[in-house]
Amino acid sequence: MKRENGRIIFYSLAGVYLVYLAYNMIRDLGQVEGVEKIIMIIAAVVFAVFGAGLVIWGVRKGMEQMKNPSVEEAGEASEDTEEETEALQEKTDLEAALRETDKLESSEEK
């Protein structure tokens, strides 16, 4: 889950940067003319839309994880339970094998 948290933060920061770039492009529109101005407007709008989308997505995911921390803990708990189950199964198999060995030894002695 730590990797997922890092990814959410990274995407959110990338969104903030895209919004910042869009703001700077709009601010500097007075310095360009003609086709360049149209291209800058289009690029600024695209950057702003994608940036805002990334920021909103990141905030929602972060809020969701804050509200439901048990989802992460449940995932970790299920991994522990699987390991415990495997260890118990190995122990049971070993005990059964030892009983069989004891039975064989006792039947050979008779």
C-alpha positions in Angstrom: 0.0 0.0 0.0 2.9 2.3 0.5 3.6 2.2 -3.2 0.0 3.1 -3.9 0.2 6.1 -1.5 3.3 7.3 -3.2 1.7 7.0 -6.6 -1.3 9.1 -5.5 0.9 11.8 -4.1 3.1 11.8 -7.3 0.0 12.2 -9.5 -1.4 14.9 -7.4 1.8 16.9 -7.5 2.0 16.4 -11.3 -1.5 17.8 -11.5 -0.6 20.8 -9.4 2.4 21.4 -11.7 0.2 21.2 -14.8 -2.2 23.7 -13.4 0.8 26.0 -12.6 2.1 25.7 -16.2 -1.4 26.5 -17.5 -1.5 29.6 -15.3 1.9 30.8 -16.5 0.9 30.2 -20.2 -2.3 32.2 -19.8 -0.3 35.0 -18.0 2.2 35.2 -20.8 -0.4 35.3 -23.6 0.2 39.0 -24.1 3.8 38.4 -25.4 2.8 36.2 -28.4 0.6 36.8 -31.4 -1.1 34.9 -34.2 -1.2 31.1 -34.4 1.2 30.8 -31.4 -1.4 32.5 -29.2 -4.1 30.0 -30.3 -1.8 27.0 -29.7 -0.8 28.4 -26.2 -4.5 28.8 -25.3 -5.3 25.2 -26.4 -2.3 23.9 -24.5 -3.1 25.9 -21.4 -6.7 24.6 -21.4 -5.5 21.0 -21.8 -2.9 21.3 -19.1 -5.5 22.9 -16.7 -8.1 20.2 -17.4 -5.7 17.3 -16.9 -4.0 19.0 -14.0 -7.2 19.7 -12.2 -8.4 16.1 -12.9 -5.2 14.7 -11.4 -5.5 16.9 -8.3 -9.2 16.0 -7.8 -8.5 12.3 -8.3 -5.6 12.4 -5.8 -7.6 14.2 -3.2 -10.5 11.8 -3.5 -8.2 8.8 -3.3 -6.5 10.2 -0.3 -9.8 11.0 1.5 -11.0 7.5 0.7 -7.9 5.9 2.2 -8.2 8.1 5.3 -11.9 7.1 5.8 -11.2 3.3 5.2 -7.8 2.5 6.8 -9.2 -0.9 7.7 -9.0 -2.0 4.0 -5.2 -1.8 4.2 -5.1 -3.5 7.6 -7.4 -6.2 6.4 -5.1 -6.9 3.4 -2.1 -7.2 5.7 -4.1 -9.4 8.2 -5.2 -11.8 5.4 -1.5 -12.2 4.4 -0.6 -13.1 8.0 -3.5 -15.5 8.2 -2.4 -17.3 5.1 1.1 -17.6 6.5 -0.2 -18.9 9.8 -2.5 -21.4 8.0 0.5 -22.7 5.9 2.6 -23.0 9.0 -0.1 -24.9 10.9 -0.6 -27.3 7.9 3.2 -28.0 7.8 3.1 -28.7 11.6 0.1 -31.0 11.2 1.9 -32.9 8.3 5.0 -33.2 10.3 3.2 -34.6 13.3 1.3 -37.1 11.1 4.6 -38.2 9.6 6.1 -38.7 13.1 3.2 -40.8 14.2 3.5 -43.0 11.2 7.2 -43.4 11.9 6.4 -44.3 15.5 3.8 -46.9 14.4 6.3 -48.5 12.0 9.0 -48.7 14.7 6.6 -50.2 17.2 5.3 -52.8 14.7 8.9 -53.8 13.8 9.8 -54.3 17.4 6.9 -56.7 17.9 
